[in-house]
C-alpha cells in the first residue's frame, strides 16, 4: 500500500524548494515549479497518485477562477476593443500558422494538424495570472487587459476544439444550460450569501459556497467529457464586481491556491516533459516551439502597437500572450485519448506547450517587466486605442 504521507511530503518539499529558489532568483515560482518538476521527474520519477492529480486539476480550476475575479468590469468595457483584438489575433495567428506547418510542412493529416494548431494556439491564464500577481500588475490596467485578452484567446481555443471534435450530446446540453443559468444568477446568490452570513466568519461559508459552485460545474463538465477549468474563469468574471470589496476573502482563496494547490499543478506540468521521449524529437519540438512563438509575435506585437502600448509593455504583453499550459495540454490529451494523434505526437506537443510556459515568461520577467509607476504599466487612453484599432 502506498504511503500517501511520504508521497505528499515529496511534492511539498519540491514546492518549498521552488519557493526558496524563486525568491533567490527573483523569478515567478510557477516557472521554478515547472522546471523542478521536469528535472526531478527525469532524474528520479516522482510518485503520482489519483489524489495528486486531483489536487493539480483543482489548483488549475481555482487559479483560473481567481484570474477571472481580478477583472474589473469597467476596465474591461473601457479596453474591450483592445482585449478582443489582441486575444483574437493571439489565437488565430498560431492556430493557422501551426496548422499550416503540421499539414503542409510535416504532412500530418487534417485532424492531427488541427489538434496541433489548437494545442499551440493557447495562452495560459494560470501562468499569466500567477506572474502578474507576484509582480503586483494584476490590479493595473495593463494586467487586467492582458487577463481579458487571455480569456478571449482561450475561448477561441475551446470553441475550435468543440467545433472540430466535440460530441454535442444531451450531457453537453445539460452542462451548457446549467452553466448559463448559474452564471446569470451567481452575482445575486453571492451577494445574498455575503449579506446573510456576514464576513470573515471562522467557518468561511462564503468561500465554501464559491467552491461548491466550482465543484458542481466542474462535475457537470467532466460528465459531458469537457474540462472543469472551462466554467471557472466565467464564474470568476461574473462574480468579480461582487467580490471586488472582499479583499480578505480573495486573499484567503489565494493562500489556499498558492500555498497548497497550484504547486501540484505546476509540478505536474513539469512531469509531462520526458527527456528520453524528447531527445529523438528535439528538432520537431524546436520547430513547433519556434512556430508558436514566431506566430504569436507576428500577430500580437503589431496589435499591441495599434492599441497604443509603449515598447516595453508591448514586448511584455507579447511574451506573456505566448505562454501556454492548461488548455494546450487539455487539447493534446484530448487528441491522444480520442485516437487522433499518436503517443509520439502527443509527447512533442505537450513538451512544446510546457516549454512555452517557461521560455517566454522568463524572458518577459528578466528583460521587459514594466516598472512600478502606474503610467509605465498602462496602454494608451481607451479613445486612442480604439481609434488606432
Short mmCIF file of the C-alpha atoms (twelve columns), coordinates in Angstrom:
data_MODEL
# 
_entry.id   MODEL 
# 
loop_
_atom_site.group_PDB 
_atom_site.id 
_atom_site.type_symbol 
_atom_site.label_atom_id 
_atom_site.label_alt_id 
_atom_site.label_comp_id 
_atom_site.label_asym_id 
_atom_site.label_seq_id 
_atom_site.Cartn_x 
_atom_site.Cartn_y 
_atom_site.Cartn_z 
_atom_site.pdbx_PDB_model_num 
ATOM 1   C CA . UNK A 1   0.000   0.000  0.000   1 
ATOM 2   C CA . UNK A 2   1.296   3.459  -0.922  1 
ATOM 3   C CA . UNK A 3   2.414   5.722  1.892   1 
ATOM 4   C CA . UNK A 4   0.393   8.815  0.984   1 
ATOM 5   C CA . UNK A 5   2.084   10.943 3.635   1 
ATOM 6   C CA . UNK A 6   5.555   10.297 2.197   1 
ATOM 7   C CA . UNK A 7   4.331   10.920 -1.339  1 
ATOM 8   C CA . UNK A 8   2.778   14.205 -0.223  1 
ATOM 9   C CA . UNK A 9   5.976   15.203 1.589   1 
ATOM 10  C CA . UNK A 10  7.970   14.769 -1.623  1 
ATOM 11  C CA . UNK A 11  5.642   17.052 -3.573  1 
ATOM 12  C CA . UNK A 12  5.599   19.688 -0.825  1 
ATOM 13  C CA . UNK A 13  9.404   19.518 -0.499  1 
ATOM 14  C CA . UNK A 14  9.703   20.334 -4.209  1 
ATOM 15  C CA . UNK A 15  7.196   23.172 -3.797  1 
ATOM 16  C CA . UNK A 16  9.156   24.572 -0.834  1 
ATOM 17  C CA . UNK A 17  12.426  24.378 -2.757  1 
ATOM 18  C CA . UNK A 18  10.770  26.160 -5.683  1 
ATOM 19  C CA . UNK A 19  9.597   28.971 -3.397  1 
ATOM 20  C CA . UNK A 20  13.086  29.461 -1.965  1 
ATOM 21  C CA . UNK A 21  14.709  29.419 -5.406  1 
ATOM 22  C CA . UNK A 22  12.147  31.843 -6.869  1 
ATOM 23  C CA . UNK A 23  12.775  34.317 -4.048  1 
ATOM 24  C CA . UNK A 24  16.515  33.970 -4.508  1 
ATOM 25  C CA . UNK A 25  16.445  34.405 -8.296  1 
ATOM 26  C CA . UNK A 26  13.558  36.860 -8.445  1 
ATOM 27  C CA . UNK A 27  11.507  34.855 -10.956 1 
ATOM 28  C CA . UNK A 28  7.970   33.503 -10.807 1 
ATOM 29  C CA . UNK A 29  7.544   30.498 -8.533  1 
ATOM 30  C CA . UNK A 30  5.331   28.855 -11.179 1 
ATOM 31  C CA . UNK A 31  8.280   28.705 -13.589 1 
ATOM 32  C CA . UNK A 32  10.555  27.211 -10.938 1 
ATOM 33  C CA . UNK A 33  7.935   24.606 -10.007 1 
ATOM 34  C CA . UNK A 34  7.593   23.539 -13.646 1 
ATOM 35  C CA . UNK A 35  11.378  23.391 -14.077 1 
ATOM 36  C CA . UNK A 36  11.935  21.422 -10.876 1 
ATOM 37  C CA . UNK A 37  9.109   19.062 -11.781 1 
ATOM 38  C CA . UNK A 38  10.795  18.315 -15.103 1 
ATOM 39  C CA . UNK A 39  14.276  17.978 -13.595 1 
ATOM 40  C CA . UNK A 40  13.337  15.796 -10.632 1 
ATOM 41  C CA . UNK A 41  10.879  13.768 -12.683 1 
ATOM 42  C CA . UNK A 42  13.550  12.782 -15.191 1 
ATOM 43  C CA . UNK A 43  16.286  12.160 -12.616 1 
ATOM 44  C CA . UNK A 44  14.115  10.405 -10.034 1 
ATOM 45  C CA . UNK A 45  10.479  9.702  -11.010 1 
ATOM 46  C CA . UNK A 46  8.099   11.355 -8.531  1 
ATOM 47  C CA . UNK A 47  5.237   9.144  -7.305  1 
ATOM 48  C CA . UNK A 48  1.979   10.383 -8.827  1 
ATOM 49  C CA . UNK A 49  -1.371  9.262  -7.495  1 
ATOM 50  C CA . UNK A 50  -5.029  9.889  -8.200  1 
ATOM 51  C CA . UNK A 51  -5.223  12.394 -5.349  1 
ATOM 52  C CA . UNK A 52  -2.175  14.373 -6.515  1 
ATOM 53  C CA . UNK A 53  -3.708  14.536 -9.995  1 
ATOM 54  C CA . UNK A 54  -6.973  15.791 -8.495  1 
ATOM 55  C CA . UNK A 55  -5.193  18.460 -6.445  1 
ATOM 56  C CA . UNK A 56  -3.373  19.562 -9.601  1 
ATOM 57  C CA . UNK A 57  -6.657  19.846 -11.515 1 
ATOM 58  C CA . UNK A 58  -8.351  21.690 -8.676  1 
ATOM 59  C CA . UNK A 59  -5.368  24.042 -8.467  1 
ATOM 60  C CA . UNK A 60  -5.861  24.945 -12.126 1 
ATOM 61  C CA . UNK A 61  -9.598  25.485 -11.544 1 
ATOM 62  C CA . UNK A 62  -9.136  27.749 -8.501  1 
ATOM 63  C CA . UNK A 63  -6.327  29.712 -10.152 1 
ATOM 64  C CA . UNK A 64  -8.444  30.259 -13.266 1 
ATOM 65  C CA . UNK A 65  -11.364 31.406 -11.102 1 
ATOM 66  C CA . UNK A 66  -9.122  33.904 -9.275  1 
ATOM 67  C CA . UNK A 67  -7.870  35.235 -12.601 1 
ATOM 68  C CA . UNK A 68  -11.447 35.893 -13.685 1 
ATOM 69  C CA . UNK A 69  -12.255 37.536 -10.355 1 
ATOM 70  C CA . UNK A 70  -9.443  40.062 -10.967 1 
ATOM 71  C CA . UNK A 71  -11.208 41.539 -13.996 1 
ATOM 72  C CA . UNK A 72  -12.695 44.960 -13.343 1 
ATOM 73  C CA . UNK A 73  -15.845 45.200 -15.476 1 
ATOM 74  C CA . UNK A 74  -15.397 48.941 -16.022 1 
ATOM 75  C CA . UNK A 75  -11.808 48.415 -17.195 1 
ATOM 76  C CA . UNK A 76  -12.932 45.527 -19.382 1 
ATOM 77  C CA . UNK A 77  -15.549 47.689 -21.066 1 
ATOM 78  C CA . UNK A 78  -13.075 50.540 -21.500 1 
ATOM 79  C CA . UNK A 79  -10.479 48.272 -23.159 1 
ATOM 80  C CA . UNK A 80  -12.873 45.845 -24.823 1 
ATOM 81  C CA . UNK A 81  -11.667 46.562 -28.366 1 
ATOM 82  C CA . UNK A 82  -8.012  46.166 -27.390 1 
ATOM 83  C CA . UNK A 83  -8.710  42.951 -25.456 1 
ATOM 84  C CA . UNK A 84  -10.722 41.484 -28.326 1 
ATOM 85  C CA . UNK A 85  -8.130  42.445 -30.939 1 
ATOM 86  C CA . UNK A 86  -5.140  41.075 -29.024 1 
ATOM 87  C CA . UNK A 87  -6.979  37.971 -27.827 1 
ATOM 88  C CA . UNK A 88  -8.369  37.026 -31.250 1 
ATOM 89  C CA . UNK A 89  -5.075  37.556 -33.045 1 
ATOM 90  C CA . UNK A 90  -3.208  35.680 -30.298 1 
ATOM 91  C CA . UNK A 91  -5.450  32.702 -31.072 1 
ATOM 92  C CA . UNK A 92  -5.727  32.920 -34.853 1 
ATOM 93  C CA . UNK A 93  -2.077  33.560 -35.725 1 
ATOM 94  C CA . UNK A 94  -0.586  30.444 -34.050 1 
ATOM 95  C CA . UNK A 95  -3.630  28.311 -34.832 1 
ATOM 96  C CA . UNK A 96  -3.331  28.921 -38.559 1 
ATOM 97  C CA . UNK A 97  0.463   29.012 -38.583 1 
ATOM 98  C CA . UNK A 98  0.984   25.764 -36.670 1 
ATOM 99  C CA . UNK A 99  -1.800  24.031 -38.612 1 
ATOM 100 C CA . UNK A 100 -0.125  25.011 -41.889 1 
ATOM 101 C CA . UNK A 101 3.269   23.797 -40.637 1 
ATOM 102 C CA . UNK A 102 1.885   20.451 -39.481 1 
ATOM 103 C CA . UNK A 103 -0.334  19.890 -42.539 1 
ATOM 104 C CA . UNK A 104 1.837   21.115 -45.398 1 
ATOM 105 C CA . UNK A 105 5.297   21.077 -43.865 1 
ATOM 106 C CA . UNK A 106 5.198   17.824 -41.868 1 
ATOM 107 C CA . UNK A 107 2.395   16.073 -43.795 1 
ATOM 108 C CA . UNK A 108 0.244   15.365 -40.744 1 
ATOM 109 C CA . UNK A 109 -3.347  14.602 -41.695 1 
ATOM 110 C CA . UNK A 110 -6.085  17.211 -41.282 1 
ATOM 111 C CA . UNK A 111 -7.231  16.108 -37.827 1 
ATOM 112 C CA . UNK A 112 -3.674  15.786 -36.487 1 
ATOM 113 C CA . UNK A 113 -2.802  19.240 -37.797 1 
ATOM 114 C CA . UNK A 114 -5.948  20.706 -36.216 1 
ATOM 115 C CA . UNK A 115 -5.018  19.273 -32.815 1 
ATOM 116 C CA . UNK A 116 -1.517  20.719 -33.177 1 
ATOM 117 C CA . UNK A 117 -2.876  24.144 -34.133 1 
ATOM 118 C CA . UNK A 118 -5.406  24.174 -31.290 1 
ATOM 119 C CA . UNK A 119 -2.925  22.940 -28.650 1 
ATOM 120 C CA . UNK A 120 -0.339  25.586 -29.552 1 
ATOM 121 C CA . UNK A 121 -2.779  28.468 -30.014 1 
ATOM 122 C CA . UNK A 122 -3.409  28.884 -26.298 1 
ATOM 123 C CA . UNK A 123 -2.303  31.413 -23.721 1 
ATOM 124 C CA . UNK A 124 -2.025  30.150 -20.161 1 
ATOM 125 C CA . UNK A 125 -4.314  32.132 -17.858 1 
ATOM 126 C CA . UNK A 126 -2.829  30.222 -14.914 1 
ATOM 127 C CA . UNK A 127 0.779   31.173 -15.689 1 
ATOM 128 C CA . UNK A 128 -0.043  34.740 -16.681 1 
ATOM 129 C CA . UNK A 129 -2.148  35.352 -13.581 1 
ATOM 130 C CA . UNK A 130 0.497   33.862 -11.284 1 
ATOM 131 C CA . UNK A 131 3.175   36.114 -12.811 1 
ATOM 132 C CA . UNK A 132 1.040   39.259 -12.753 1 
ATOM 133 C CA . UNK A 133 0.022   38.597 -9.155  1 
ATOM 134 C CA . UNK A 134 3.631   38.193 -7.993  1 
ATOM 135 C CA . UNK A 135 4.591   41.451 -9.729  1 
ATOM 136 C CA . UNK A 136 1.590   43.371 -8.420  1 
ATOM 137 C CA . UNK A 137 0.454   44.003 -12.003 1 
ATOM 138 C CA . UNK A 138 -2.815  42.123 -11.618 1 
ATOM 139 C CA . UNK A 139 -4.539  45.301 -10.390 1 
ATOM 140 C CA . UNK A 140 -3.116  47.591 -13.072 1 
ATOM 141 C CA . UNK A 141 -4.941  48.411 -16.268 1 
ATOM 142 C CA . UNK A 142 -2.294  46.606 -18.308 1 
ATOM 143 C CA . UNK A 143 -2.623  43.464 -16.187 1 
ATOM 144 C CA . UNK A 144 -6.416  43.442 -16.436 1 
ATOM 145 C CA . UNK A 145 -6.235  43.936 -20.196 1 
ATOM 146 C CA . UNK A 146 -3.776  41.049 -20.570 1 
ATOM 147 C CA . UNK A 147 -6.005  38.758 -18.476 1 
ATOM 148 C CA . UNK A 148 -9.031  39.701 -20.572 1 
ATOM 149 C CA . UNK A 149 -7.067  39.016 -23.771 1 
ATOM 150 C CA . UNK A 150 -6.013  35.637 -22.343 1 
ATOM 151 C CA . UNK A 151 -9.663  34.771 -21.837 1 
ATOM 152 C CA . UNK A 152 -10.550 35.720 -25.427 1 
ATOM 153 C CA . UNK A 153 -7.575  33.689 -26.683 1 
ATOM 154 C CA . UNK A 154 -8.538  30.560 -24.748 1 
ATOM 155 C CA . UNK A 155 -12.218 30.981 -25.621 1 
ATOM 156 C CA . UNK A 156 -11.160 30.709 -29.257 1 
ATOM 157 C CA . UNK A 157 -9.245  27.544 -28.409 1 
ATOM 158 C CA . UNK A 158 -12.232 25.993 -26.622 1 
ATOM 159 C CA . UNK A 159 -14.618 26.862 -29.456 1 
ATOM 160 C CA . UNK A 160 -12.220 25.466 -32.070 1 
ATOM 161 C CA . UNK A 161 -11.824 22.202 -30.162 1 
ATOM 162 C CA . UNK A 162 -15.572 21.932 -29.644 1 
ATOM 163 C CA . UNK A 163 -16.469 22.787 -33.248 1 
ATOM 164 C CA . UNK A 164 -13.873 20.411 -34.629 1 
ATOM 165 C CA . UNK A 165 -14.202 17.369 -32.396 1 
ATOM 166 C CA . UNK A 166 -16.682 17.567 -29.510 1 
ATOM 167 C CA . UNK A 167 -19.805 15.427 -29.487 1 
ATOM 168 C CA . UNK A 168 -22.768 17.649 -28.642 1 
ATOM 169 C CA . UNK A 169 -24.975 15.181 -26.806 1 
ATOM 170 C CA . UNK A 170 -27.515 15.503 -24.025 1 
ATOM 171 C CA . UNK A 171 -24.877 15.804 -21.299 1 
ATOM 172 C CA . UNK A 172 -23.179 18.682 -23.098 1 
ATOM 173 C CA . UNK A 173 -26.517 20.461 -23.439 1 
ATOM 174 C CA . UNK A 174 -27.212 19.965 -19.710 1 
ATOM 175 C CA . UNK A 175 -23.751 21.295 -18.843 1 
ATOM 176 C CA . UNK A 176 -24.182 24.334 -21.103 1 
ATOM 177 C CA . UNK A 177 -27.671 25.109 -19.778 1 
ATOM 178 C CA . UNK A 178 -26.649 24.702 -16.126 1 
ATOM 179 C CA . UNK A 179 -23.620 26.933 -16.665 1 
ATOM 180 C CA . UNK A 180 -25.656 29.704 -18.285 1 
ATOM 181 C CA . UNK A 181 -28.325 29.596 -15.554 1 
ATOM 182 C CA . UNK A 182 -25.704 29.584 -12.816 1 
ATOM 183 C CA . UNK A 183 -23.755 32.468 -14.352 1 
ATOM 184 C CA . UNK A 184 -26.922 34.549 -14.656 1 
ATOM 185 C CA . UNK A 185 -27.930 34.102 -11.014 1 
ATOM 186 C CA . UNK A 186 -24.497 33.813 -9.409  1 
ATOM 187 C CA . UNK A 187 -23.856 37.529 -8.676  1 
ATOM 188 C CA . UNK A 188 -27.187 37.721 -6.805  1 
ATOM 189 C CA . UNK A 189 -26.604 34.458 -4.975  1 
ATOM 190 C CA . UNK A 190 -23.118 35.531 -3.920  1 
ATOM 191 C CA . UNK A 191 -24.354 38.894 -2.651  1 
ATOM 192 C CA . UNK A 192 -27.127 37.168 -0.689  1 
ATOM 193 C CA . UNK A 193 -24.677 34.759 0.950   1 
ATOM 194 C CA . UNK A 194 -22.403 37.646 1.959   1 
ATOM 195 C CA . UNK A 195 -25.310 39.663 3.358   1 
ATOM 196 C CA . UNK A 196 -26.959 36.805 5.267   1 
ATOM 197 C CA . UNK A 197 -23.931 35.192 6.888   1 
ATOM 198 C CA . UNK A 198 -21.662 38.208 7.187   1 
ATOM 199 C CA . UNK A 199 -17.960 38.372 6.532   1 
ATOM 200 C CA . UNK A 200 -14.820 36.756 7.914   1 
ATOM 201 C CA . UNK A 201 -16.508 34.012 9.928   1 
ATOM 202 C CA . UNK A 202 -14.319 31.145 11.065  1 
ATOM 203 C CA . UNK A 203 -16.436 28.611 9.176   1 
ATOM 204 C CA . UNK A 204 -15.922 30.537 5.878   1 
ATOM 205 C CA . UNK A 205 -19.416 29.907 4.390   1 
ATOM 206 C CA . UNK A 206 -18.832 32.370 1.525   1 
ATOM 207 C CA . UNK A 207 -15.668 30.568 0.450   1 
ATOM 208 C CA . UNK A 208 -17.408 27.193 0.684   1 
ATOM 209 C CA . UNK A 209 -20.253 28.497 -1.475  1 
ATOM 210 C CA . UNK A 210 -17.862 29.550 -4.250  1 
ATOM 211 C CA . UNK A 211 -16.023 26.232 -4.019  1 
ATOM 212 C CA . UNK A 212 -19.370 24.416 -4.234  1 
ATOM 213 C CA . UNK A 213 -20.160 26.222 -7.485  1 
ATOM 214 C CA . UNK A 214 -16.736 25.379 -8.937  1 
ATOM 215 C CA . UNK A 215 -17.020 21.723 -7.918  1 
ATOM 216 C CA . UNK A 216 -20.600 21.375 -9.207  1 
ATOM 217 C CA . UNK A 217 -19.912 22.944 -12.601 1 
ATOM 218 C CA . UNK A 218 -16.656 21.014 -12.801 1 
ATOM 219 C CA . UNK A 219 -18.571 17.798 -12.179 1 
ATOM 220 C CA . UNK A 220 -21.074 18.595 -14.917 1 
ATOM 221 C CA . UNK A 221 -18.216 19.464 -17.256 1 
ATOM 222 C CA . UNK A 222 -16.496 16.134 -16.559 1 
ATOM 223 C CA . UNK A 223 -19.764 14.272 -17.120 1 
ATOM 224 C CA . UNK A 224 -20.033 15.951 -20.513 1 
ATOM 225 C CA . UNK A 225 -16.441 14.924 -21.383 1 
ATOM 226 C CA . UNK A 226 -15.340 18.524 -21.043 1 
ATOM 227 C CA . UNK A 227 -12.964 20.175 -18.544 1 
ATOM 228 C CA . UNK A 228 -13.632 21.729 -15.142 1 
ATOM 229 C CA . UNK A 229 -11.461 24.747 -15.920 1 
ATOM 230 C CA . UNK A 230 -13.793 25.870 -18.696 1 
ATOM 231 C CA . UNK A 231 -16.524 27.432 -16.494 1 
ATOM 232 C CA . UNK A 232 -14.109 28.530 -13.738 1 
ATOM 233 C CA . UNK A 233 -12.973 31.722 -15.470 1 
ATOM 234 C CA . UNK A 234 -16.571 32.688 -16.249 1 
ATOM 235 C CA . UNK A 235 -17.570 32.143 -12.613 1 
ATOM 236 C CA . UNK A 236 -14.778 34.467 -11.522 1 
ATOM 237 C CA . UNK A 237 -15.690 37.000 -14.189 1 
ATOM 238 C CA . UNK A 238 -19.379 37.284 -13.278 1 
ATOM 239 C CA . UNK A 239 -18.665 37.491 -9.528  1 
ATOM 240 C CA . UNK A 240 -15.776 39.953 -9.892  1 
ATOM 241 C CA . UNK A 241 -17.863 43.038 -9.104  1 
ATOM 242 C CA . UNK A 242 -19.449 41.416 -6.047  1 
ATOM 243 C CA . UNK A 243 -16.074 40.228 -4.752  1 
ATOM 244 C CA . UNK A 244 -14.316 43.497 -5.562  1 
ATOM 245 C CA . UNK A 245 -14.615 44.734 -1.966  1 
ATOM 246 C CA . UNK A 246 -13.993 41.293 -0.428  1 
ATOM 247 C CA . UNK A 247 -10.204 41.578 -0.215  1 
ATOM 248 C CA . UNK A 248 -9.929  39.243 2.770   1 
ATOM 249 C CA . UNK A 249 -11.951 36.517 1.064   1 
ATOM 250 C CA . UNK A 250 -9.850  36.744 -2.101  1 
ATOM 251 C CA . UNK A 251 -6.670  36.746 -0.008  1 
ATOM 252 C CA . UNK A 252 -7.747  33.554 1.766   1 
ATOM 253 C CA . UNK A 253 -8.575  31.830 -1.518  1 
ATOM 254 C CA . UNK A 254 -5.189  32.887 -2.902  1 
ATOM 255 C CA . UNK A 255 -3.490  31.408 0.151   1 
ATOM 256 C CA . UNK A 256 -5.269  28.109 -0.428  1 
ATOM 257 C CA . UNK A 257 -4.392  28.162 -4.119  1 
ATOM 258 C CA . UNK A 258 -0.733  29.168 -3.979  1 
ATOM 259 C CA . UNK A 259 0.079   27.540 -0.651  1 
ATOM 260 C CA . UNK A 260 -1.460  24.128 -1.291  1 
ATOM 261 C CA . UNK A 261 -2.953  23.525 -4.731  1 
ATOM 262 C CA . UNK A 262 -1.060  25.238 -7.544  1 
ATOM 263 C CA . UNK A 263 2.320   23.640 -6.668  1 
ATOM 264 C CA . UNK A 264 0.754   20.288 -7.575  1 
ATOM 265 C CA . UNK A 265 -0.489  21.759 -10.851 1 
ATOM 266 C CA . UNK A 266 2.783   23.329 -11.964 1 
ATOM 267 C CA . UNK A 267 4.973   20.441 -10.774 1 
ATOM 268 C CA . UNK A 268 2.650   18.049 -12.622 1 
ATOM 269 C CA . UNK A 269 3.130   20.133 -15.769 1 
ATOM 270 C CA . UNK A 270 6.891   19.681 -15.449 1 
ATOM 271 C CA . UNK A 271 6.474   15.929 -15.080 1 
ATOM 272 C CA . UNK A 272 4.961   15.829 -18.573 1 
ATOM 273 C CA . UNK A 273 8.397   16.585 -20.051 1 
ATOM 274 C CA . UNK A 274 10.153  13.281 -20.679 1 
ATOM 275 C CA . UNK A 275 13.807  13.606 -21.662 1 
ATOM 276 C CA . UNK A 276 14.020  10.122 -23.269 1 
ATOM 277 C CA . UNK A 277 10.993  10.908 -25.439 1 
ATOM 278 C CA . UNK A 278 12.168  14.446 -26.095 1 
ATOM 279 C CA . UNK A 279 15.718  13.859 -27.312 1 
ATOM 280 C CA . UNK A 280 14.871  11.891 -30.512 1 
ATOM 281 C CA . UNK A 281 12.277  14.537 -31.434 1 
ATOM 282 C CA . UNK A 282 14.257  17.587 -30.319 1 
ATOM 283 C CA . UNK A 283 14.263  19.066 -33.825 1 
ATOM 284 C CA . UNK A 284 10.494  18.709 -34.125 1 
ATOM 285 C CA . UNK A 285 9.994   20.268 -30.697 1 
ATOM 286 C CA . UNK A 286 12.222  23.211 -31.633 1 
ATOM 287 C CA . UNK A 287 10.330  23.634 -34.911 1 
ATOM 288 C CA . UNK A 288 6.908   23.719 -33.269 1 
ATOM 289 C CA . UNK A 289 8.087   25.951 -30.422 1 
ATOM 290 C CA . UNK A 290 9.626   28.382 -32.897 1 
ATOM 291 C CA . UNK A 291 6.424   28.360 -34.951 1 
ATOM 292 C CA . UNK A 292 4.266   29.144 -31.920 1 
ATOM 293 C CA . UNK A 293 6.494   31.950 -30.635 1 
ATOM 294 C CA . UNK A 294 7.002   33.463 -34.097 1 
ATOM 295 C CA . UNK A 295 3.308   33.488 -34.981 1 
ATOM 296 C CA . UNK A 296 2.400   34.926 -31.578 1 
ATOM 297 C CA . UNK A 297 4.982   37.689 -32.063 1 
ATOM 298 C CA . UNK A 298 3.908   38.451 -35.636 1 
ATOM 299 C CA . UNK A 299 0.283   38.670 -34.522 1 
ATOM 300 C CA . UNK A 300 0.299   40.196 -31.029 1 
ATOM 301 C CA . UNK A 301 3.145   42.728 -31.244 1 
ATOM 302 C CA . UNK A 302 1.605   44.792 -34.086 1 
ATOM 303 C CA . UNK A 303 -1.830  44.525 -32.425 1 
ATOM 304 C CA . UNK A 304 -0.424  45.866 -29.144 1 
ATOM 305 C CA . UNK A 305 1.264   48.673 -31.057 1 
ATOM 306 C CA . UNK A 306 -2.018  49.551 -32.763 1 
ATOM 307 C CA . UNK A 307 -3.618  49.736 -29.318 1 
ATOM 308 C CA . UNK A 308 -1.071  52.306 -28.182 1 
ATOM 309 C CA . UNK A 309 1.130   50.154 -25.926 1 
ATOM 310 C CA . UNK A 310 4.594   51.624 -25.201 1 
ATOM 311 C CA . UNK A 311 7.510   49.490 -26.443 1 
ATOM 312 C CA . UNK A 312 8.347   47.827 -23.117 1 
ATOM 313 C CA . UNK A 313 4.707   46.944 -22.361 1 
ATOM 314 C CA . UNK A 314 4.265   45.804 -25.967 1 
ATOM 315 C CA . UNK A 315 7.120   43.304 -25.623 1 
ATOM 316 C CA . UNK A 316 5.931   42.192 -22.188 1 
ATOM 317 C CA . UNK A 317 2.366   41.615 -23.412 1 
ATOM 318 C CA . UNK A 318 3.534   39.701 -26.486 1 
ATOM 319 C CA . UNK A 319 5.714   37.382 -24.412 1 
ATOM 320 C CA . UNK A 320 3.024   36.663 -21.820 1 
ATOM 321 C CA . UNK A 321 0.473   36.002 -24.560 1 
ATOM 322 C CA . UNK A 322 2.958   33.457 -25.984 1 
ATOM 323 C CA . UNK A 323 2.711   31.210 -22.925 1 
ATOM 324 C CA . UNK A 324 0.678   28.034 -22.911 1 
ATOM 325 C CA . UNK A 325 -0.170  25.319 -20.422 1 
ATOM 326 C CA . UNK A 326 -3.671  24.389 -19.263 1 
ATOM 327 C CA . UNK A 327 -5.735  24.336 -22.453 1 
ATOM 328 C CA . UNK A 328 -2.727  23.286 -24.508 1 
ATOM 329 C CA . UNK A 329 -2.227  20.097 -22.510 1 
ATOM 330 C CA . UNK A 330 -6.003  19.529 -22.402 1 
ATOM 331 C CA . UNK A 331 -6.218  19.756 -26.202 1 
ATOM 332 C CA . UNK A 332 -3.243  17.459 -26.757 1 
ATOM 333 C CA . UNK A 333 -4.571  14.909 -24.253 1 
ATOM 334 C CA . UNK A 334 -7.969  15.001 -25.943 1 
ATOM 335 C CA . UNK A 335 -6.306  14.218 -29.257 1 
ATOM 336 C CA . UNK A 336 -4.385  11.296 -27.740 1 
ATOM 337 C CA . UNK A 337 -7.359  9.760  -25.912 1 
ATOM 338 C CA . UNK A 338 -9.589  10.134 -28.979 1 
ATOM 339 C CA . UNK A 339 -7.023  8.349  -31.131 1 
ATOM 340 C CA . UNK A 340 -6.453  11.404 -33.320 1 
ATOM 341 C CA . UNK A 341 -2.721  11.766 -32.613 1 
ATOM 342 C CA . UNK A 342 -0.086  9.194  -31.659 1 
ATOM 343 C CA . UNK A 343 1.834   8.939  -28.394 1 
ATOM 344 C CA . UNK A 344 4.938   10.439 -30.029 1 
ATOM 345 C CA . UNK A 345 2.948   13.356 -31.457 1 
ATOM 346 C CA . UNK A 346 1.381   13.912 -28.050 1 
ATOM 347 C CA . UNK A 347 4.801   13.964 -26.362 1 
ATOM 348 C CA . UNK A 348 6.067   16.545 -28.833 1 
ATOM 349 C CA . UNK A 349 3.034   18.820 -28.446 1 
ATOM 350 C CA . UNK A 350 2.957   18.625 -24.640 1 
ATOM 351 C CA . UNK A 351 6.680   19.337 -24.431 1 
ATOM 352 C CA . UNK A 352 6.248   22.397 -26.650 1 
ATOM 353 C CA . UNK A 353 3.280   23.557 -24.537 1 
ATOM 354 C CA . UNK A 354 5.236   23.281 -21.289 1 
ATOM 355 C CA . UNK A 355 8.353   24.906 -22.738 1 
ATOM 356 C CA . UNK A 356 6.189   27.774 -23.980 1 
ATOM 357 C CA . UNK A 357 5.082   28.313 -20.377 1 
ATOM 358 C CA . UNK A 358 8.696   28.750 -19.278 1 
ATOM 359 C CA . UNK A 359 10.762  30.416 -22.004 1 
ATOM 360 C CA . UNK A 360 8.603   33.479 -22.889 1 
ATOM 361 C CA . UNK A 361 7.746   34.166 -19.251 1 
ATOM 362 C CA . UNK A 362 11.371  34.016 -18.155 1 
ATOM 363 C CA . UNK A 363 12.395  36.478 -20.890 1 
ATOM 364 C CA . UNK A 364 9.486   38.782 -20.050 1 
ATOM 365 C CA . UNK A 365 10.333  38.734 -16.346 1 
ATOM 366 C CA . UNK A 366 14.042  39.297 -16.837 1 
ATOM 367 C CA . UNK A 367 14.071  41.952 -19.546 1 
ATOM 368 C CA . UNK A 368 10.654  43.548 -20.074 1 
ATOM 369 C CA . UNK A 369 8.851   43.663 -16.737 1 
ATOM 370 C CA . UNK A 370 7.027   47.038 -16.552 1 
ATOM 371 C CA . UNK A 371 8.095   49.460 -13.846 1 
ATOM 372 C CA . UNK A 372 6.102   50.100 -10.705 1 
ATOM 373 C CA . UNK A 373 4.889   53.523 -11.813 1 
ATOM 374 C CA . UNK A 374 1.227   53.271 -12.892 1 
ATOM 375 C CA . UNK A 375 1.777   55.216 -16.106 1 
ATOM 376 C CA . UNK A 376 4.536   52.861 -17.243 1 
ATOM 377 C CA . UNK A 377 2.227   49.883 -16.915 1 
ATOM 378 C CA . UNK A 378 -0.626  51.279 -18.988 1 
ATOM 379 C CA . UNK A 379 -1.502  51.314 -22.678 1 
ATOM 380 C CA . UNK A 380 -2.763  54.451 -24.333 1 
ATOM 381 C CA . UNK A 381 -6.102  56.012 -23.391 1 
ATOM 382 C CA . UNK A 382 -9.136  53.955 -24.482 1 
ATOM 383 C CA . UNK A 383 -10.117 56.509 -27.106 1 
ATOM 384 C CA . UNK A 384 -6.664  56.403 -28.670 1 
ATOM 385 C CA . UNK A 385 -6.568  52.636 -28.565 1 
ATOM 386 C CA . UNK A 386 -9.999  52.314 -30.132 1 
ATOM 387 C CA . UNK A 387 -9.130  54.850 -32.816 1 
ATOM 388 C CA . UNK A 388 -5.932  53.042 -33.679 1 
ATOM 389 C CA . UNK A 389 -7.731  49.743 -33.894 1 
# 
